[in-house]
Amino acid sequence: MDSVEKTTNRSEQKSRKFLKSLIRKQPQELLLVIGTGVSAAVAPGIPALCSWRSCIEAVIEAAEQLEVLHPGDVAEFRRKVTKDRDLLVVAHDLIRKMSPRTGDTKPNFFQDCLMEIFDNLEQHIQNPLVLQSILGLMERGTMVLTTNYDNLLEIFGQQQNKPMESLDLKDKTKVLQWARGHIRYGVLHIHGLYTDPCGMVLDPSGYKDVTQDPEVMEVLQNLYRTKSFLFVGCGETLRDQIFQALFLYSLPNKVDLEHYMVVLKESEDHFFKHQADMLLHGIKVVSYGDCFDYFPGYVQDLAVQICKQRSPAPGGPGPTVNPNELGLLERLPVPTEAPFPDLGSCQGPERSLGLVIYADRVDSTTLLGNACQDCAKRKLEENGVEVSKKPRQSDDAGGS
């Protein structure tokens, strides 16, 4: 028994190792790609969330119960989902079978099947640890996209009073805002969301308006070049036709990129082969352990490590600081004649902006410190400018 326990602990300890190149990333440098593994960990009571195979099987069962698929087709798809390796193709064929013959996505019975199997999602959230970790990263600037049809993350985020927003690729304006980092709590569903039939897609042709729009494609593919994608709970995402069309097709030299994928290590041989294969795509594959139960804890620990990185590593450039937020700089209208002569850092009185440094606001709690406070005062006095310790009464509301 002790031997088994030691083996388990050793395995769990090993699963807690993190790549320094990953945990030293700033949260805003990451783009999180969420797969079915996240939903499976959060709501294990819904079999359809466990994997693509489970989802397809649940859709087939719902289609049979709702009588929206011919019995012969039901039998055929059950055979395919059991034997065919490429489940994405099976899924596309199944969606097409329940959609208009024109190929449009609205109306379709596939949405009704998803609504059947995803009914009352909020009541099935059992283990929110992963969602809480993801929200922590989003709060610090990490972007999120998902291949999932469910909106578990948005539901949980709203419960935490976060302004969550579900997005799909049909809304160009929203996509551009999200890709430019303007929707902090936006979750991009690249396959669409089960609650919105208009946003659901069958294959890349369903997004031809997106893939043929140079502005949108440039913004999206720029994300894959400039962000580090972190694939969490993903299995076949890189083989997903939608993901490929959006991010991979026109990007040469992928090996120069640095992305990450967290996976279950089911077997040594398969894991290390997968690891070697993914390096060719610029993706570093790491394992959270050999048991799915380790997944939530690993994601939590990983998020904690990343969220600690609030400033660049020593020797790198300093953090970007907005002076207005520190209360050190006041933007004023440009005067006809600059009120101050050369203070050493400026080249004479000609300046495009009027900036006043309040010396009394510079103390040991600011980035400048006492030395700079004295320096600023001395420079002003040397140039015949009277320094007031309380330049504005409004700033001294708490004084006597």
C-alpha positions in Angstrom: 0.0 0.0 0.0 2.8 2.4 0.9 4.5 1.6 -2.4 1.3 2.4 -4.3 1.0 5.7 -2.4 4.6 6.6 -3.0 4.2 5.9 -6.7 1.1 8.1 -6.8 2.7 10.9 -5.0 5.8 10.8 -7.2 3.6 10.9 -10.3 1.6 13.8 -8.9 4.8 15.7 -8.0 6.2 15.1 -11.4 3.0 16.5 -12.9 3.7 19.8 -11.1 6.9 20.6 -13.0 6.5 23.7 -15.2 8.6 25.0 -18.1 10.3 28.2 -17.1 9.7 29.6 -20.6 6.0 29.2 -20.0 5.6 30.4 -16.4 7.7 33.4 -17.0 5.3 34.6 -19.7 3.2 37.7 -18.8 -0.5 36.8 -18.7 -1.2 39.3 -21.5 1.4 37.4 -23.7 -0.8 34.3 -23.7 -3.9 33.2 -25.6 -5.7 30.3 -24.0 -7.2 27.7 -26.3 -9.9 25.7 -24.4 -10.9 22.2 -25.5 -13.3 19.6 -24.2 -11.0 18.6 -21.4 -11.9 21.8 -19.5 -15.6 21.2 -19.8 -15.2 17.5 -18.8 -13.3 18.5 -15.6 -15.9 21.2 -14.7 -19.1 19.2 -15.4 -18.3 15.5 -15.3 -22.0 14.7 -15.0 -22.6 15.6 -18.7 -21.1 12.8 -20.9 -21.3 15.0 -24.0 -18.6 17.3 -22.5 -16.0 14.6 -22.0 -14.7 14.3 -25.6 -15.6 14.8 -29.2 -16.6 11.1 -29.4 -18.9 11.5 -26.4 -20.4 14.6 -27.8 -21.1 13.0 -31.1 -22.6 10.0 -29.4 -24.9 12.2 -27.3 -26.0 14.1 -30.4 -26.9 10.9 -32.2 -28.9 9.7 -29.2 -30.7 13.0 -28.9 -31.4 13.0 -32.7 -32.9 9.5 -32.4 -35.1 10.5 -29.4 -36.2 13.7 -31.1 -36.8 11.8 -34.4 -34.8 14.3 -36.5 -32.5 11.6 -38.0 -33.6 8.6 -40.1 -33.1 5.3 -38.2 -30.8 4.1 -41.0 -28.6 7.3 -40.6 -28.6 6.8 -36.8 -27.2 3.3 -37.3 -24.6 4.5 -39.8 -23.3 7.3 -37.7 -23.1 5.0 -34.6 -20.9 2.7 -36.7 -18.7 5.6 -37.9 -18.2 7.1 -34.5 -17.1 3.7 -33.2 -14.7 2.8 -36.1 -13.6 6.1 -37.8 -10.5 7.8 -36.5 -11.3 11.2 -37.9 -14.2 12.3 -35.6 -14.1 15.8 -36.9 -15.2 14.5 -40.4 -17.9 12.4 -38.7 -19.1 15.5 -36.8 -19.2 17.6 -40.0 -21.2 14.9 -41.8 -23.6 14.6 -38.9 -24.2 18.3 -38.8 -24.8 18.5 -42.5 -27.3 15.6 -42.3 -29.4 17.6 -39.9 -29.1 20.9 -41.8 -30.8 22.2 -45.0 -29.6 20.7 -48.2 -28.4 24.2 -49.2 -25.6 23.9 -46.7 -26.8 26.8 -44.6 -26.6 26.5 -40.8 -30.1 28.0 -40.1 -32.4 26.4 -39.5 -30.9 23.0 -38.4 -31.8 20.2 -36.0 -28.2 20.0 -34.8 -28.8 23.0 -32.5 -31.9 21.3 -31.0 -29.8 18.2 -30.2 -27.1 20.4 -28.5 -29.8 22.2 -26.5 -31.1 18.9 -25.4 -27.7 17.6 -24.2 -26.5 20.9 -22.7 -29.8 21.7 -20.9 -29.4 23.6 -17.6 -25.6 23.7 -17.8 -25.3 26.0 -14.7 -26.7 23.2 -12.6 -24.0 20.8 -13.6 -20.9 22.8 -12.6 -19.3 20.6 -10.0 -15.6 21.5 -10.1 -15.1 25.2 -11.0 -11.4 25.2 -10.1 -10.3 25.3 -13.7 -12.8 28.0 -14.6 -11.6 30.1 -11.6 -8.0 29.7 -12.8 -8.9 30.8 -16.3 -10.8 33.8 -15.0 -7.8 34.8 -13.0 -5.7 34.8 -16.2 -8.3 36.7 -18.2 -8.4 39.4 -15.5 -4.7 40.0 -16.1 -5.0 40.1 -19.9 -5.0 36.6 -21.2 -7.2 36.1 -24.2 -9.4 33.0 -24.6 -10.9 31.1 -27.5 -12.5 27.7 -27.5 -13.6 25.0 -29.9 -16.4 24.0 -27.5 -20.1 24.6 -28.1 -20.8 25.1 -24.4 -20.6 28.3 -22.5 -19.6 27.0 -19.0 -16.9 29.6 -18.6 -19.3 32.5 -19.4 -21.9 31.1 -17.0 -19.4 30.7 -14.2 -17.8 34.2 -14.9 -21.2 35.8 -14.7 -21.8 34.1 -11.4 -18.6 35.9 -10.2 -19.9 39.2 -11.5 -17.6 39.3 -14.5 -18.9 41.0 -17.7 -18.5 37.8 -19.8 -19.3 37.9 -23.5 -19.7 35.0 -25.9 -18.4 35.8 -29.4 -18.4 34.0 -32.7 -16.8 34.7 -36.0 -19.9 35.9 -37.7 -19.7 39.3 -36.0 -16.7 41.0 -37.6 -16.8 44.1 -35.4 -16.7 42.0 -32.2 -14.0 39.7 -33.5 -11.7 42.7 -34.3 -12.4 44.2 -30.9 -11.6 40.9 -29.2 -8.4 40.3 -31.3 -7.1 43.7 -30.5 -7.6 43.1 -26.8 -10.6 45.4 -26.2 -13.0 42.8 -24.8 -11.2 41.5 -21.7 -13.8 38.9 -20.7 -14.7 37.9 -24.3 -14.6 34.2 -25.2 -14.4 33.5 -28.9 -16.2 30.3 -30.0 -14.6 29.4 -33.3 -17.3 26.7 -33.9 -20.1 28.8 -32.6 -22.3 28.5 -29.5 -25.1 26.0 -29.1 -27.5 28.8 -28.1 -27.0 30.7 -31.4 -27.7 28.7 -34.6 -26.5 31.6 -36.8 -23.0 31.4 -35.4 -22.5 27.7 -35.8 -20.4 26.3 -38.6 -20.1 23.1 -40.5 -16.6 23.5 -42.0 -14.3 26.4 -43.2 -16.7 27.2 -46.0 -19.1 28.4 -43.3 -16.6 31.1 -42.5 -15.8 32.1 -46.0 -16.8 35.7 -45.2 -14.2 35.6 -42.5 -11.4 33.8 -44.3 -11.8 36.0 -47.3 -11.6 39.2 -45.3 -8.0 40.4 -45.3 -8.5 42.7 -42.3 -9.9 40.0 -40.1 -7.5 37.3 -41.2 -4.5 39.6 -40.7 -5.6 40.4 -37.2 -6.3 36.8 -36.2 -3.1 35.4 -37.7 -1.1 38.1 -36.2 -2.2 36.7 -32.8 -0.6 33.4 -33.7 2.6 35.2 -34.5 2.7 37.5 -31.5 1.0 35.6 -28.7 2.0 32.3 -27.1 -1.0 30.0 -27.5 -1.6 27.7 -24.6 -3.7 24.7 -25.5 -5.6 23.4 -22.4 -7.9 20.4 -22.6 -7.4 20.1 -26.3 -6.9 16.9 -28.3 -7.4 17.3 -32.0 -7.4 21.1 -32.2 -4.5 21.3 -34.6 -6.3 19.0 -37.0 -9.5 21.1 -36.6 -10.3 22.5 -40.1 -11.6 25.8 -38.7 -8.6 26.4 -36.5 -6.3 25.5 -39.4 -8.1 27.9 -41.7 -7.9 30.8 -39.2 -4.4 30.4 -37.9 -2.2 27.9 -39.7 -2.6 27.9 -43.5 -0.7 31.0 -44.4 1.9 31.0 -41.6 5.3 29.7 -42.8 8.2 28.9 -40.4 5.9 27.7 -37.6 8.9 26.2 -35.9 10.1 29.7 -35.0 7.0 30.2 -32.9 6.6 29.3 -29.2 3.3 27.8 -28.2 2.4 25.3 -25.5 0.0 22.3 -25.1 -0.9 20.6 -21.9 -1.9 17.0 -22.3 -2.5 13.7 -20.5 0.4 11.3 -20.7 -1.4 8.0 -21.4 1.7 6.2 -22.6 5.4 7.1 -22.7 5.9 6.2 -26.4 2.9 8.1 -27.6 3.6 11.2 -25.5 7.2 11.6 -26.6 6.4 11.0 -30.2 3.6 13.6 -30.0 6.0 16.0 -28.3 8.6 15.6 -31.1 5.9 16.0 -33.8 4.5 19.2 -32.2 7.9 20.9 -32.0 7.8 21.0 -35.8 4.8 23.3 -35.4 6.5 25.5 -32.8 4.5 23.9 -30.0 6.0 22.6 -26.7 3.9 19.7 -25.4 4.0 19.2 -21.6 2.1 16.7 -19.4 0.0 17.4 -16.4 0.4 13.7 -15.4 -0.9 10.3 -16.2 -4.3 10.7 -14.6 -7.1 13.2 -15.6 -7.7 13.9 -11.9 -4.5 15.9 -11.8 -5.7 18.2 -14.5 -7.6 20.8 -12.4 -4.8 21.1 -9.8 -2.2 21.5 -12.5 -4.1 24.2 -14.3 -4.6 26.1 -11.0 -0.9 25.8 -10.1 0.1 26.9 -13.6 -2.2 29.9 -13.5 -0.8 30.9 -10.1 2.7 30.8 -11.4 1.9 32.8 -14.5 -0.1 35.4 -12.6 3.0 36.1 -10.4 4.8 37.4 -13.4 3.8 41.1 -13.1 7.1 42.5 -14.2 9.7 41.4 -16.8 12.6 39.2 -15.8 15.7 41.0 -14.3 17.8 42.5 -17.0 14.8 43.0 -19.3 12.9 46.2 -20.0 11.1 47.8 -17.1 7.3 47.7 -16.8 5.2 50.2 -18.8 3.9 52.8 -16.4 1.2 55.3 -17.2 2.3 58.5 -15.4 -1.3 59.8 -15.2 -2.2 56.8 -13.1 0.6 57.7 -10.7 -0.6 61.3 -10.3 2.9 62.6 -11.2 2.1 64.3 -14.5 -0.7 66.8 -15.2 -1.5 67.5 -18.9 -2.2 71.2 -19.4 -3.1 73.3 -22.4 0.0 74.4 -24.4 1.0 77.8 -23.2 1.9 80.7 -25.5 5.3 80.8 -23.9 6.6 77.9 -22.0 6.6 78.8 -18.3 9.8 76.9 -17.4 13.3 77.3 -18.9 15.5 74.3 -19.6 15.3 71.8 -16.6 18.1 69.6 -17.9 16.0 66.9 -19.6 14.2 69.2 -22.0 15.8 71.0 -24.9 14.8 74.6 -24.1 11.3 76.0 -23.7 9.8 74.7 -26.9 7.6 71.7 -26.1 4.5 70.3 -27.8 2.8 69.5 -24.5 2.7 71.4 -21.2 3.8 69.1 -18.4 4.0 70.2 -14.8 5.8 68.0 -12.3 4.3 68.4 -8.8 7.4 68.0 -6.7 5.4 67.5 -3.5 3.7 64.4 -5.0 7.0 62.7 -5.4 7.7 60.8 -2.2 9.2 57.5 -1.1 6.1 55.6 -2.2 6.5 56.5 -5.8 8.8 55.1 -8.5 10.9 58.3 -8.3 11.7 58.4 -4.6 13.0 61.0 -2.3 16.2 61.7 -4.2 14.2 62.6 -7.3 11.9 64.8 -5.2 14.8 66.9 -4.0 16.3 67.0 -7.5 13.1 68.2 -9.0 12.7 70.9 -6.4 16.3 72.1 -6.7 16.0 72.3 -10.5 12.9 74.4 -10.2 14.4 76.7 -7.6 17.7 77.1 -9.6 15.6 78.5 -12.5 13.8 81.0 -10.4 10.6 79.1 -10.0 8.9 79.2 -6.6 8.0 75.6 -5.5 4.6 75.3 -3.8 4.1 72.2 -1.7 0.4 72.5 -2.2 -0.1 73.7 -5.7 -3.8 73.0 -5.8 -6.3 73.3 -2.9 -8.4 70.5 -4.5 -5.5 68.1 -4.0 -5.4 68.9 -0.3 -9.0 68.1 0.6 -8.0 66.1 3.6 -5.7 68.8 5.1 -6.5 71.4 7.7 
